[in-house]
Amino acid sequence: MKSVVISAAALAVIGGAAAGIAAVAAPSGPAQVQLAAVGAPLPLAPPPPPAPAPVGPGLPTPDQLSNLCIQATDPGVGYTTKVGLVENGINPDEGHVADHDLRKAYRNGNFPETFTVTNIVPAGPNTAAAQVAITGPKFAGPVTKQLVFVQQGGNWVLQHDAALALLQAAAATD
């Protein structure tokens, strides 16, 4: 008789525990995983990538300036085609030297180069300054230049001295 009472009591305890577990486990809505130690929900998806830095009104976008740098340093295009990319054009002496240096850099394996433009700020009426990081197969690390861009004829172009600095950096064969 004693073993029957003990068995009945054990069955009641097990049954009660099972009912308690079922009550705790019964979801009342969509389950959310939480960290047990702090009760904080686990992230279900990675956070979105950060938005690009806002560009002020009237300023060029990083893509516009990056594309301008790519066009200005293209070793397969002569300077006469690039005249409209530089403030007040390119004189023939500078253009011939630039073409020669860019072709030499191309033969040396400097290309393709990429231009990452950041920190675009106003630099005066119809002008903007930006950091331009140049990378390529022959660069040990990015070469960063502070360049000035001018809005001329409704388009953004390289300020003359900035164009020379960009060409010099892009054509460096060291």
Contacts in CASP RR format, 6 or more apart in sequence:
PFRMAT RR
TARGET T0000
AUTHOR 0000-0000-0000
METHOD contacts of the structure
MODEL  1
MKSVVISAAALAVIGGAAAGIAAVAAPSGPAQVQLAAVGAPLPLAPPPPP
APAPVGPGLPTPDQLSNLCIQATDPGVGYTTKVGLVENGINPDEGHVADH
DLRKAYRNGNFPETFTVTNIVPAGPNTAAAQVAITGPKFAGPVTKQLVFV
QQGGNWVLQHDAALALLQAAAATD
32 41 0 8 1.000
33 41 0 8 1.000
33 42 0 8 1.000
33 44 0 8 1.000
34 40 0 8 1.000
34 41 0 8 1.000
34 42 0 8 1.000
35 41 0 8 1.000
35 42 0 8 1.000
52 62 0 8 1.000
53 118 0 8 1.000
53 119 0 8 1.000
55 61 0 8 1.000
55 62 0 8 1.000
55 120 0 8 1.000
56 120 0 8 1.000
56 122 0 8 1.000
59 120 0 8 1.000
59 121 0 8 1.000
59 122 0 8 1.000
59 128 0 8 1.000
60 120 0 8 1.000
60 128 0 8 1.000
60 149 0 8 1.000
60 151 0 8 1.000
60 156 0 8 1.000
61 120 0 8 1.000
62 116 0 8 1.000
62 117 0 8 1.000
62 118 0 8 1.000
62 120 0 8 1.000
62 130 0 8 1.000
63 117 0 8 1.000
64 156 0 8 1.000
65 115 0 8 1.000
65 117 0 8 1.000
65 120 0 8 1.000
65 128 0 8 1.000
65 130 0 8 1.000
65 132 0 8 1.000
65 147 0 8 1.000
65 149 0 8 1.000
65 156 0 8 1.000
66 114 0 8 1.000
66 115 0 8 1.000
66 116 0 8 1.000
66 117 0 8 1.000
66 132 0 8 1.000
68 85 0 8 1.000
68 149 0 8 1.000
68 156 0 8 1.000
68 157 0 8 1.000
68 158 0 8 1.000
69 115 0 8 1.000
69 117 0 8 1.000
69 132 0 8 1.000
69 134 0 8 1.000
69 147 0 8 1.000
69 158 0 8 1.000
69 166 0 8 1.000
69 170 0 8 1.000
70 113 0 8 1.000
70 115 0 8 1.000
71 77 0 8 1.000
71 82 0 8 1.000
71 85 0 8 1.000
72 82 0 8 1.000
72 85 0 8 1.000
72 86 0 8 1.000
72 158 0 8 1.000
72 163 0 8 1.000
72 166 0 8 1.000
72 167 0 8 1.000
73 102 0 8 1.000
73 113 0 8 1.000
73 166 0 8 1.000
73 167 0 8 1.000
73 170 0 8 1.000
73 171 0 8 1.000
74 82 0 8 1.000
74 102 0 8 1.000
75 102 0 8 1.000
75 103 0 8 1.000
75 105 0 8 1.000
75 106 0 8 1.000
75 111 0 8 1.000
76 102 0 8 1.000
76 103 0 8 1.000
76 106 0 8 1.000
78 95 0 8 1.000
78 99 0 8 1.000
79 90 0 8 1.000
79 92 0 8 1.000
79 94 0 8 1.000
79 95 0 8 1.000
79 96 0 8 1.000
79 98 0 8 1.000
79 99 0 8 1.000
82 90 0 8 1.000
83 89 0 8 1.000
83 90 0 8 1.000
84 155 0 8 1.000
84 157 0 8 1.000
85 157 0 8 1.000
85 158 0 8 1.000
85 163 0 8 1.000
86 157 0 8 1.000
86 158 0 8 1.000
86 160 0 8 1.000
86 163 0 8 1.000
87 150 0 8 1.000
87 152 0 8 1.000
87 157 0 8 1.000
87 158 0 8 1.000
87 159 0 8 1.000
87 160 0 8 1.000
87 163 0 8 1.000
88 160 0 8 1.000
89 160 0 8 1.000
90 98 0 8 1.000
90 163 0 8 1.000
94 164 0 8 1.000
98 167 0 8 1.000
98 171 0 8 1.000
101 167 0 8 1.000
101 168 0 8 1.000
101 171 0 8 1.000
102 167 0 8 1.000
102 170 0 8 1.000
102 171 0 8 1.000
104 171 0 8 1.000
104 173 0 8 1.000
105 111 0 8 1.000
105 170 0 8 1.000
105 171 0 8 1.000
105 172 0 8 1.000
105 173 0 8 1.000
108 138 0 8 1.000
108 173 0 8 1.000
109 137 0 8 1.000
109 138 0 8 1.000
110 136 0 8 1.000
110 137 0 8 1.000
110 138 0 8 1.000
110 139 0 8 1.000
110 170 0 8 1.000
110 171 0 8 1.000
110 172 0 8 1.000
110 173 0 8 1.000
111 136 0 8 1.000
111 137 0 8 1.000
112 136 0 8 1.000
112 137 0 8 1.000
113 134 0 8 1.000
113 135 0 8 1.000
113 136 0 8 1.000
113 139 0 8 1.000
113 170 0 8 1.000
114 134 0 8 1.000
114 135 0 8 1.000
114 136 0 8 1.000
115 132 0 8 1.000
115 133 0 8 1.000
115 134 0 8 1.000
116 132 0 8 1.000
116 133 0 8 1.000
116 135 0 8 1.000
116 142 0 8 1.000
117 130 0 8 1.000
117 131 0 8 1.000
117 132 0 8 1.000
117 133 0 8 1.000
118 130 0 8 1.000
118 131 0 8 1.000
118 133 0 8 1.000
119 129 0 8 1.000
119 130 0 8 1.000
119 131 0 8 1.000
120 128 0 8 1.000
120 129 0 8 1.000
120 130 0 8 1.000
121 128 0 8 1.000
121 129 0 8 1.000
121 130 0 8 1.000
122 128 0 8 1.000
122 129 0 8 1.000
123 129 0 8 1.000
123 148 0 8 1.000
126 150 0 8 1.000
126 151 0 8 1.000
126 152 0 8 1.000
127 148 0 8 1.000
127 149 0 8 1.000
127 150 0 8 1.000
127 151 0 8 1.000
127 159 0 8 1.000
128 148 0 8 1.000
128 149 0 8 1.000
128 151 0 8 1.000
128 156 0 8 1.000
129 146 0 8 1.000
129 147 0 8 1.000
129 148 0 8 1.000
129 149 0 8 1.000
130 146 0 8 1.000
130 147 0 8 1.000
130 149 0 8 1.000
131 144 0 8 1.000
131 145 0 8 1.000
131 146 0 8 1.000
132 144 0 8 1.000
132 145 0 8 1.000
132 146 0 8 1.000
132 147 0 8 1.000
132 166 0 8 1.000
133 142 0 8 1.000
133 143 0 8 1.000
133 144 0 8 1.000
134 142 0 8 1.000
134 143 0 8 1.000
134 144 0 8 1.000
134 145 0 8 1.000
134 166 0 8 1.000
134 169 0 8 1.000
134 170 0 8 1.000
135 141 0 8 1.000
135 142 0 8 1.000
135 143 0 8 1.000
138 173 0 8 1.000
143 169 0 8 1.000
143 172 0 8 1.000
145 162 0 8 1.000
145 165 0 8 1.000
145 166 0 8 1.000
145 169 0 8 1.000
147 158 0 8 1.000
147 159 0 8 1.000
147 162 0 8 1.000
147 165 0 8 1.000
147 166 0 8 1.000
148 158 0 8 1.000
148 159 0 8 1.000
148 161 0 8 1.000
148 162 0 8 1.000
149 156 0 8 1.000
149 157 0 8 1.000
149 158 0 8 1.000
149 159 0 8 1.000
149 162 0 8 1.000
150 156 0 8 1.000
150 157 0 8 1.000
150 158 0 8 1.000
150 159 0 8 1.000
151 157 0 8 1.000
158 166 0 8 1.000
END
